[in-house]
Amino acid sequence: MSPTPPEQPLLLDFDRDLGLRELLSGINQRRLLETLEGVLQAPAYLLDNQGNCLLGEADDKYADKTPIYGELEVIGQLCADAPADQLKVAARVIQLLLFANSRYLMASDIHLQTQRADYEELQHKHAALEKSEMRYKCLAESLEQRVQQQVKTIQATQLKLYESEKLASVGRLAAGMAHEINNPLGFILSNLSTAQSYLDSLTAIDRLMKSPRVTVSMLQKGWLEESLDTMVEDLQDIFKESIDGVERIAAIIKDLKGFSRIDEAASSRANINEIIRQTCNITAPQLAEGVSLLQKLAPNIPSIYCDAASLGQVFHHLLLNAADAVGEQGKILFKSSIREGKLAIEIKDTGVGIAESVLPHVFDAFYTTKDVGKGMGLGLTVCHHIISIHRGEISIKSKPGLGTLVLILLPLTNVTGN
């Protein structure tokens, strides 16, 4: 037969949180108040969750409050006319004091009351303790599962946003490439149309020459009517222009293929100068006509093992940021060099610059100063992540009205593939 619990519990109820009034019992409240007011340099008081003042004198003019937590939830408020950071520190001190006092109350109550408790009462209290322990264990496991699920949800959402930002960048790149390819394609089609008309004229002369009644005078007349002398010269120009156009399209496709590195492994040997040139070539069509894109690339830059496509993505995004900063007219300089045993890449523009208050947050995810619809604030976050993977560093210096300098430093220790 299980033991019958006593009518009045001998021990504290371990399955509930103690209130602020209970936790203050046994503490020298006058000294506590003096200490608080000495730390905060202002009158202070404590309120419980029902608004009752348990320490000090309540005064409605004190608008600054900070919560005081028990083990699981808020049990009161610390009120004082003091800075928020000082209030938080004072509240933390109170919480530690109340936590220690709760353990003291529990230990002293157990010590005093178990002296007169018999074996059956101890068995009952032991069961209560085990039940309370199981409750907290289940609560902790439930919270851990919820946190893990929330982390997975956040990671999935973040991945979707990264992909959305990347697709937006690809769309902008594709629009620029389409415009760049359409220009030579347009005059190639025009030249082919002209060549087709010339072919019709040559076909007419050919039919005339094959006629059994043709005379020299008839041929001369047909030659003059069809302007064959001019036609031959035009055809030479047409073929030259068309070949130039096809070569230009081939160069664009080559740069685009090199930029994407679709035929290479994720990490392979690559030359940074070549990545910069290809990035500039495919990004230039997206710049305003009044923007000058300059390259100052140091010769004999060694090749390094890297993810060339990812670095191209970084350079492309930084170029687009610089283009947005300079607007319709300005200069963008892309520079490479060796600096103190590291590979240095600089992107400098003459744009509007970045405010000092904004600079500490430029690499924070979802932080952006652009208008709605012009970016989600993930571009520089992704750039920072890619450079970090390459064991490099990226920093930004800028002043409003004086432009911006982005500096990337990559280690040369992986030149041999290590």
Contacts in CASP RR format, 6 or more apart in sequence:
PFRMAT RR
TARGET T0000
AUTHOR 0000-0000-0000
METHOD contacts of the structure
MODEL  1
MSPTPPEQPLLLDFDRDLGLRELLSGINQRRLLETLEGVLQAPAYLLDNQ
GNCLLGEADDKYADKTPIYGELEVIGQLCADAPADQLKVAARVIQLLLFA
NSRYLMASDIHLQTQRADYEELQHKHAALEKSEMRYKCLAESLEQRVQQQ
VKTIQATQLKLYESEKLASVGRLAAGMAHEINNPLGFILSNLSTAQSYLD
SLTAIDRLMKSPRVTVSMLQKGWLEESLDTMVEDLQDIFKESIDGVERIA
AIIKDLKGFSRIDEAASSRANINEIIRQTCNITAPQLAEGVSLLQKLAPN
IPSIYCDAASLGQVFHHLLLNAADAVGEQGKILFKSSIREGKLAIEIKDT
GVGIAESVLPHVFDAFYTTKDVGKGMGLGLTVCHHIISIHRGEISIKSKP
GLGTLVLILLPLTNVTGN
3 120 0 8 1.000
3 121 0 8 1.000
3 123 0 8 1.000
3 124 0 8 1.000
4 120 0 8 1.000
4 124 0 8 1.000
5 121 0 8 1.000
5 124 0 8 1.000
6 121 0 8 1.000
6 124 0 8 1.000
10 113 0 8 1.000
10 114 0 8 1.000
10 116 0 8 1.000
10 117 0 8 1.000
10 121 0 8 1.000
10 125 0 8 1.000
11 109 0 8 1.000
11 110 0 8 1.000
11 113 0 8 1.000
11 114 0 8 1.000
11 125 0 8 1.000
11 128 0 8 1.000
12 18 0 8 1.000
12 105 0 8 1.000
12 106 0 8 1.000
12 109 0 8 1.000
12 110 0 8 1.000
14 106 0 8 1.000
14 128 0 8 1.000
14 129 0 8 1.000
14 132 0 8 1.000
15 128 0 8 1.000
15 131 0 8 1.000
15 132 0 8 1.000
15 135 0 8 1.000
17 70 0 8 1.000
17 71 0 8 1.000
17 72 0 8 1.000
17 73 0 8 1.000
17 75 0 8 1.000
18 70 0 8 1.000
18 75 0 8 1.000
18 102 0 8 1.000
18 105 0 8 1.000
19 48 0 8 1.000
19 70 0 8 1.000
19 75 0 8 1.000
20 46 0 8 1.000
20 48 0 8 1.000
20 49 0 8 1.000
20 54 0 8 1.000
20 68 0 8 1.000
20 75 0 8 1.000
20 76 0 8 1.000
20 98 0 8 1.000
21 48 0 8 1.000
21 52 0 8 1.000
21 54 0 8 1.000
22 105 0 8 1.000
23 70 0 8 1.000
23 75 0 8 1.000
23 98 0 8 1.000
23 101 0 8 1.000
23 102 0 8 1.000
23 105 0 8 1.000
24 46 0 8 1.000
24 54 0 8 1.000
24 55 0 8 1.000
24 98 0 8 1.000
24 101 0 8 1.000
25 105 0 8 1.000
26 101 0 8 1.000
26 105 0 8 1.000
27 97 0 8 1.000
27 101 0 8 1.000
29 55 0 8 1.000
32 55 0 8 1.000
32 94 0 8 1.000
32 97 0 8 1.000
33 44 0 8 1.000
33 55 0 8 1.000
33 56 0 8 1.000
36 44 0 8 1.000
36 78 0 8 1.000
36 80 0 8 1.000
36 90 0 8 1.000
36 94 0 8 1.000
37 43 0 8 1.000
37 44 0 8 1.000
37 80 0 8 1.000
39 86 0 8 1.000
39 89 0 8 1.000
39 90 0 8 1.000
39 93 0 8 1.000
40 80 0 8 1.000
40 82 0 8 1.000
40 86 0 8 1.000
40 87 0 8 1.000
40 90 0 8 1.000
41 82 0 8 1.000
42 80 0 8 1.000
42 81 0 8 1.000
42 82 0 8 1.000
43 56 0 8 1.000
43 57 0 8 1.000
43 59 0 8 1.000
43 62 0 8 1.000
43 80 0 8 1.000
43 81 0 8 1.000
44 56 0 8 1.000
44 62 0 8 1.000
44 78 0 8 1.000
44 79 0 8 1.000
44 80 0 8 1.000
44 82 0 8 1.000
44 90 0 8 1.000
45 53 0 8 1.000
45 55 0 8 1.000
45 56 0 8 1.000
45 57 0 8 1.000
45 58 0 8 1.000
45 59 0 8 1.000
45 62 0 8 1.000
45 79 0 8 1.000
45 80 0 8 1.000
46 53 0 8 1.000
46 54 0 8 1.000
46 55 0 8 1.000
46 56 0 8 1.000
46 68 0 8 1.000
46 76 0 8 1.000
46 77 0 8 1.000
46 78 0 8 1.000
46 79 0 8 1.000
46 94 0 8 1.000
47 53 0 8 1.000
47 54 0 8 1.000
47 58 0 8 1.000
47 65 0 8 1.000
47 76 0 8 1.000
47 77 0 8 1.000
47 79 0 8 1.000
48 54 0 8 1.000
48 75 0 8 1.000
48 76 0 8 1.000
49 74 0 8 1.000
49 75 0 8 1.000
49 76 0 8 1.000
51 77 0 8 1.000
58 79 0 8 1.000
61 81 0 8 1.000
62 79 0 8 1.000
62 80 0 8 1.000
62 81 0 8 1.000
63 81 0 8 1.000
64 79 0 8 1.000
64 80 0 8 1.000
64 81 0 8 1.000
64 82 0 8 1.000
64 84 0 8 1.000
64 87 0 8 1.000
65 77 0 8 1.000
65 78 0 8 1.000
65 79 0 8 1.000
65 87 0 8 1.000
66 77 0 8 1.000
66 78 0 8 1.000
66 84 0 8 1.000
66 87 0 8 1.000
66 88 0 8 1.000
66 90 0 8 1.000
66 91 0 8 1.000
67 74 0 8 1.000
67 76 0 8 1.000
67 77 0 8 1.000
67 78 0 8 1.000
67 91 0 8 1.000
68 74 0 8 1.000
68 75 0 8 1.000
68 76 0 8 1.000
68 77 0 8 1.000
68 78 0 8 1.000
68 91 0 8 1.000
68 94 0 8 1.000
68 95 0 8 1.000
68 98 0 8 1.000
69 75 0 8 1.000
69 95 0 8 1.000
70 95 0 8 1.000
70 98 0 8 1.000
70 99 0 8 1.000
71 99 0 8 1.000
71 102 0 8 1.000
75 98 0 8 1.000
78 87 0 8 1.000
78 90 0 8 1.000
78 91 0 8 1.000
78 94 0 8 1.000
80 87 0 8 1.000
80 90 0 8 1.000
82 90 0 8 1.000
114 122 0 8 1.000
114 125 0 8 1.000
117 125 0 8 1.000
158 365 0 8 1.000
161 366 0 8 1.000
161 376 0 8 1.000
161 378 0 8 1.000
162 378 0 8 1.000
162 382 0 8 1.000
164 376 0 8 1.000
165 375 0 8 1.000
165 376 0 8 1.000
165 377 0 8 1.000
165 378 0 8 1.000
165 379 0 8 1.000
165 382 0 8 1.000
166 313 0 8 1.000
166 382 0 8 1.000
168 375 0 8 1.000
169 313 0 8 1.000
169 316 0 8 1.000
169 317 0 8 1.000
169 320 0 8 1.000
172 286 0 8 1.000
172 320 0 8 1.000
173 282 0 8 1.000
173 283 0 8 1.000
173 286 0 8 1.000
173 316 0 8 1.000
175 286 0 8 1.000
176 285 0 8 1.000
176 286 0 8 1.000
177 252 0 8 1.000
177 256 0 8 1.000
177 282 0 8 1.000
177 285 0 8 1.000
179 285 0 8 1.000
180 252 0 8 1.000
180 285 0 8 1.000
181 249 0 8 1.000
181 252 0 8 1.000
184 244 0 8 1.000
184 245 0 8 1.000
184 246 0 8 1.000
184 248 0 8 1.000
184 249 0 8 1.000
185 245 0 8 1.000
185 249 0 8 1.000
187 241 0 8 1.000
187 242 0 8 1.000
187 245 0 8 1.000
188 241 0 8 1.000
188 242 0 8 1.000
188 245 0 8 1.000
188 246 0 8 1.000
191 238 0 8 1.000
191 239 0 8 1.000
191 241 0 8 1.000
191 242 0 8 1.000
192 242 0 8 1.000
194 234 0 8 1.000
194 238 0 8 1.000
195 235 0 8 1.000
195 238 0 8 1.000
195 239 0 8 1.000
198 231 0 8 1.000
198 234 0 8 1.000
198 235 0 8 1.000
201 226 0 8 1.000
201 228 0 8 1.000
201 231 0 8 1.000
202 226 0 8 1.000
202 228 0 8 1.000
202 231 0 8 1.000
204 226 0 8 1.000
205 219 0 8 1.000
205 222 0 8 1.000
205 223 0 8 1.000
205 226 0 8 1.000
205 228 0 8 1.000
208 214 0 8 1.000
208 218 0 8 1.000
208 219 0 8 1.000
208 222 0 8 1.000
209 219 0 8 1.000
223 229 0 8 1.000
251 281 0 8 1.000
252 281 0 8 1.000
252 282 0 8 1.000
255 277 0 8 1.000
255 278 0 8 1.000
255 281 0 8 1.000
255 282 0 8 1.000
256 282 0 8 1.000
257 263 0 8 1.000
258 278 0 8 1.000
258 308 0 8 1.000
259 275 0 8 1.000
259 278 0 8 1.000
259 279 0 8 1.000
259 282 0 8 1.000
259 309 0 8 1.000
259 312 0 8 1.000
259 316 0 8 1.000
260 309 0 8 1.000
261 268 0 8 1.000
261 270 0 8 1.000
261 308 0 8 1.000
261 309 0 8 1.000
264 270 0 8 1.000
264 308 0 8 1.000
264 309 0 8 1.000
266 307 0 8 1.000
266 309 0 8 1.000
267 305 0 8 1.000
267 306 0 8 1.000
267 307 0 8 1.000
268 305 0 8 1.000
268 306 0 8 1.000
268 308 0 8 1.000
269 303 0 8 1.000
269 304 0 8 1.000
269 305 0 8 1.000
269 417 0 8 1.000
270 303 0 8 1.000
270 304 0 8 1.000
270 305 0 8 1.000
270 306 0 8 1.000
270 308 0 8 1.000
270 311 0 8 1.000
271 301 0 8 1.000
271 303 0 8 1.000
272 301 0 8 1.000
272 304 0 8 1.000
272 311 0 8 1.000
272 336 0 8 1.000
272 343 0 8 1.000
272 345 0 8 1.000
272 410 0 8 1.000
273 297 0 8 1.000
273 298 0 8 1.000
273 301 0 8 1.000
273 336 0 8 1.000
275 308 0 8 1.000
275 311 0 8 1.000
275 312 0 8 1.000
275 315 0 8 1.000
276 295 0 8 1.000
276 297 0 8 1.000
276 315 0 8 1.000
276 334 0 8 1.000
276 336 0 8 1.000
276 345 0 8 1.000
277 295 0 8 1.000
277 297 0 8 1.000
278 312 0 8 1.000
279 312 0 8 1.000
279 315 0 8 1.000
279 316 0 8 1.000
279 319 0 8 1.000
280 293 0 8 1.000
280 295 0 8 1.000
280 319 0 8 1.000
280 334 0 8 1.000
282 316 0 8 1.000
283 293 0 8 1.000
283 316 0 8 1.000
283 319 0 8 1.000
283 320 0 8 1.000
283 323 0 8 1.000
284 293 0 8 1.000
286 320 0 8 1.000
286 323 0 8 1.000
287 293 0 8 1.000
287 323 0 8 1.000
287 332 0 8 1.000
288 323 0 8 1.000
288 326 0 8 1.000
288 327 0 8 1.000
288 328 0 8 1.000
288 329 0 8 1.000
289 328 0 8 1.000
290 328 0 8 1.000
290 329 0 8 1.000
290 330 0 8 1.000
291 323 0 8 1.000
291 326 0 8 1.000
291 327 0 8 1.000
291 328 0 8 1.000
291 329 0 8 1.000
291 330 0 8 1.000
291 331 0 8 1.000
291 332 0 8 1.000
292 330 0 8 1.000
292 331 0 8 1.000
292 332 0 8 1.000
293 319 0 8 1.000
293 332 0 8 1.000
293 334 0 8 1.000
294 331 0 8 1.000
294 332 0 8 1.000
294 333 0 8 1.000
294 334 0 8 1.000
295 333 0 8 1.000
295 334 0 8 1.000
295 335 0 8 1.000
296 333 0 8 1.000
296 334 0 8 1.000
296 335 0 8 1.000
296 336 0 8 1.000
297 334 0 8 1.000
297 335 0 8 1.000
297 336 0 8 1.000
298 336 0 8 1.000
298 337 0 8 1.000
298 338 0 8 1.000
301 336 0 8 1.000
301 338 0 8 1.000
301 343 0 8 1.000
302 343 0 8 1.000
302 412 0 8 1.000
302 415 0 8 1.000
303 415 0 8 1.000
304 343 0 8 1.000
304 410 0 8 1.000
304 412 0 8 1.000
304 414 0 8 1.000
304 415 0 8 1.000
304 417 0 8 1.000
305 414 0 8 1.000
305 415 0 8 1.000
305 417 0 8 1.000
305 418 0 8 1.000
306 390 0 8 1.000
306 410 0 8 1.000
306 414 0 8 1.000
307 386 0 8 1.000
307 389 0 8 1.000
307 390 0 8 1.000
310 386 0 8 1.000
310 389 0 8 1.000
311 386 0 8 1.000
311 390 0 8 1.000
313 382 0 8 1.000
313 383 0 8 1.000
313 386 0 8 1.000
314 382 0 8 1.000
314 383 0 8 1.000
314 386 0 8 1.000
314 387 0 8 1.000
314 408 0 8 1.000
315 334 0 8 1.000
315 345 0 8 1.000
315 347 0 8 1.000
317 379 0 8 1.000
317 380 0 8 1.000
317 382 0 8 1.000
317 383 0 8 1.000
318 347 0 8 1.000
318 383 0 8 1.000
318 406 0 8 1.000
319 332 0 8 1.000
319 334 0 8 1.000
319 347 0 8 1.000
321 380 0 8 1.000
322 332 0 8 1.000
322 347 0 8 1.000
322 349 0 8 1.000
322 351 0 8 1.000
322 404 0 8 1.000
322 406 0 8 1.000
323 332 0 8 1.000
324 370 0 8 1.000
325 349 0 8 1.000
325 351 0 8 1.000
325 352 0 8 1.000
325 353 0 8 1.000
325 403 0 8 1.000
325 404 0 8 1.000
326 332 0 8 1.000
326 349 0 8 1.000
326 350 0 8 1.000
326 351 0 8 1.000
327 351 0 8 1.000
330 349 0 8 1.000
330 350 0 8 1.000
330 351 0 8 1.000
331 349 0 8 1.000
331 350 0 8 1.000
332 347 0 8 1.000
332 348 0 8 1.000
332 349 0 8 1.000
332 350 0 8 1.000
333 346 0 8 1.000
333 347 0 8 1.000
333 348 0 8 1.000
333 349 0 8 1.000
334 345 0 8 1.000
334 346 0 8 1.000
334 347 0 8 1.000
335 344 0 8 1.000
335 345 0 8 1.000
335 346 0 8 1.000
335 347 0 8 1.000
335 348 0 8 1.000
336 343 0 8 1.000
336 344 0 8 1.000
336 345 0 8 1.000
336 346 0 8 1.000
337 344 0 8 1.000
337 346 0 8 1.000
338 344 0 8 1.000
338 412 0 8 1.000
339 409 0 8 1.000
341 412 0 8 1.000
342 409 0 8 1.000
342 410 0 8 1.000
342 411 0 8 1.000
342 412 0 8 1.000
343 409 0 8 1.000
343 410 0 8 1.000
343 411 0 8 1.000
343 412 0 8 1.000
344 407 0 8 1.000
344 408 0 8 1.000
344 409 0 8 1.000
345 407 0 8 1.000
345 408 0 8 1.000
345 410 0 8 1.000
346 405 0 8 1.000
346 406 0 8 1.000
346 407 0 8 1.000
346 408 0 8 1.000
347 405 0 8 1.000
347 406 0 8 1.000
348 403 0 8 1.000
348 404 0 8 1.000
348 405 0 8 1.000
348 406 0 8 1.000
349 403 0 8 1.000
349 404 0 8 1.000
350 403 0 8 1.000
351 401 0 8 1.000
351 403 0 8 1.000
351 404 0 8 1.000
352 400 0 8 1.000
352 401 0 8 1.000
352 403 0 8 1.000
353 398 0 8 1.000
353 399 0 8 1.000
353 400 0 8 1.000
353 401 0 8 1.000
353 402 0 8 1.000
353 403 0 8 1.000
353 404 0 8 1.000
354 362 0 8 1.000
354 396 0 8 1.000
354 398 0 8 1.000
354 399 0 8 1.000
354 400 0 8 1.000
354 404 0 8 1.000
355 400 0 8 1.000
356 399 0 8 1.000
356 400 0 8 1.000
358 369 0 8 1.000
359 396 0 8 1.000
359 398 0 8 1.000
361 367 0 8 1.000
362 380 0 8 1.000
362 396 0 8 1.000
363 380 0 8 1.000
363 381 0 8 1.000
363 383 0 8 1.000
363 384 0 8 1.000
363 394 0 8 1.000
364 381 0 8 1.000
365 377 0 8 1.000
365 378 0 8 1.000
365 381 0 8 1.000
366 376 0 8 1.000
366 377 0 8 1.000
366 378 0 8 1.000
367 377 0 8 1.000
368 374 0 8 1.000
368 375 0 8 1.000
368 376 0 8 1.000
368 377 0 8 1.000
370 377 0 8 1.000
383 394 0 8 1.000
384 394 0 8 1.000
387 393 0 8 1.000
387 394 0 8 1.000
387 408 0 8 1.000
387 410 0 8 1.000
390 410 0 8 1.000
390 411 0 8 1.000
391 410 0 8 1.000
391 411 0 8 1.000
391 414 0 8 1.000
392 408 0 8 1.000
392 409 0 8 1.000
392 410 0 8 1.000
392 411 0 8 1.000
393 407 0 8 1.000
393 408 0 8 1.000
393 409 0 8 1.000
394 406 0 8 1.000
394 407 0 8 1.000
394 408 0 8 1.000
394 409 0 8 1.000
395 406 0 8 1.000
395 407 0 8 1.000
396 404 0 8 1.000
396 405 0 8 1.000
396 406 0 8 1.000
396 407 0 8 1.000
397 404 0 8 1.000
397 405 0 8 1.000
397 407 0 8 1.000
398 404 0 8 1.000
398 405 0 8 1.000
END
